[in-house]
Amino acid sequence: MGTRRGVRVPGGRPGRTDEDGAVTAETVMVLPVLVALTLGLVWLVGLASAQVRVVDSAREVARAVARDEPSAEALALGHRVAPAAARIHVASDGDLVEVSVVAPVAGPAGLFRFLPPVHVDATAVAAREPR
């Protein structure tokens, strides 16, 4: 005699219940949600990393220009630090140097190609050093 939720059922198979396979079905239903959540978290980590790199790039370029380094060298330094495809804009107003950096960030491994990229940006201001 088998059991059905703790009740013995005549003619039932031993060790089998009506809920056999329920865990498998629930796992199959939840697994895509867990994968999507993981990809979303990976994308957020990528965004945070890109934001830090953009901030560092803006700060480095502003410091280099404030020290009167050549613009080409300062921009090269900024592009080494910034994410790929970043745009760096340098503006000078008297004793202040303002640098803006904007970079697009696509989804992880190109999985969100159908969505437009998110743009991260940063601005840094530095006072020109005396000559």
C-alpha positions in Angstrom: 0.0 0.0 0.0 1.2 3.5 -0.9 0.7 6.7 1.0 -1.0 9.9 0.0 0.0 12.8 2.2 0.5 10.5 5.1 -2.7 8.5 4.4 -2.3 5.0 3.2 -4.0 4.5 -0.2 -5.0 1.0 -1.2 -3.2 -0.2 -4.4 -0.7 2.8 -4.4 3.0 2.3 -5.0 5.2 2.5 -1.9 7.2 5.7 -1.5 5.3 7.6 -4.1 3.1 10.6 -3.5 1.0 13.0 -5.6 3.7 15.7 -5.2 6.5 13.7 -6.9 8.2 16.0 -9.4 6.8 19.2 -7.9 10.3 20.3 -6.9 11.6 19.8 -10.4 8.7 21.8 -11.9 9.2 24.6 -9.4 12.9 24.7 -10.1 12.2 24.9 -13.9 9.9 27.8 -13.3 12.2 29.7 -11.0 15.5 29.1 -12.8 15.0 31.7 -15.6 14.1 34.3 -13.0 17.3 33.5 -11.1 19.4 33.7 -14.3 17.8 37.1 -15.2 18.5 38.4 -11.7 22.1 37.3 -11.9 22.6 39.0 -15.2 21.0 42.2 -13.8 23.4 42.1 -10.9 26.4 41.6 -13.2 25.2 44.6 -15.2 24.9 46.8 -12.1 28.5 45.8 -11.1 29.6 46.7 -14.6 27.9 50.1 -14.3 29.5 50.8 -11.0 32.9 49.9 -12.3 32.4 52.1 -15.4 31.3 55.0 -13.2 34.5 54.7 -11.0 36.7 54.6 -14.1 34.9 57.7 -15.6 35.4 59.6 -12.3 39.1 58.6 -12.2 39.6 59.6 -15.8 38.0 63.1 -15.3 40.1 63.6 -12.2 43.4 62.6 -13.9 42.9 64.7 -16.9 41.9 67.7 -14.8 45.0 67.3 -12.7 47.3 66.9 -15.8 45.9 70.0 -17.5 46.1 72.0 -14.3 49.8 71.1 -14.2 50.2 72.5 -17.7 50.9 69.1 -19.3 50.3 69.1 -23.1 46.6 68.4 -24.0 47.5 65.3 -26.0 49.3 63.7 -23.1 46.5 64.6 -20.7 43.8 63.2 -23.0 45.9 60.0 -23.6 46.1 59.6 -19.8 42.3 60.0 -19.5 41.6 57.5 -22.3 43.9 54.9 -20.6 41.8 55.1 -17.5 38.3 55.6 -19.0 36.1 52.8 -20.4 36.2 52.2 -24.2 34.3 54.7 -26.3 34.5 57.4 -23.6 34.3 61.0 -24.7 36.5 63.5 -22.8 35.8 67.3 -23.0 38.2 69.8 -21.5 37.2 73.4 -20.8 39.4 76.1 -19.3 38.1 79.3 -17.7 40.9 81.4 -16.3 42.4 79.6 -13.3 40.0 76.7 -13.4 40.0 73.6 -15.6 36.8 71.6 -16.0 36.9 68.1 -17.5 33.7 66.1 -18.4 33.8 62.4 -19.3 30.9 60.5 -20.7 31.0 56.7 -21.6 28.3 54.3 -22.8 27.9 51.0 -21.0 26.1 48.1 -22.8 24.7 45.1 -21.0 26.8 42.2 -19.9 28.3 40.2 -22.8 26.0 42.0 -25.2 22.9 40.2 -24.0 20.9 43.4 -23.8 21.7 44.6 -27.3 18.1 45.5 -27.9 18.3 48.1 -25.1 20.1 51.4 -25.6 23.4 51.7 -23.7 23.4 53.5 -20.3 25.7 56.6 -20.3 27.8 57.2 -17.2 29.4 60.6 -16.7 31.6 62.6 -14.4 33.0 66.1 -14.1 36.1 67.2 -12.4 37.4 70.7 -11.7 40.9 71.6 -10.8 42.7 74.9 -10.2 45.6 75.7 -12.4 49.0 75.4 -10.6 51.2 78.4 -10.6 54.0 78.4 -13.1 
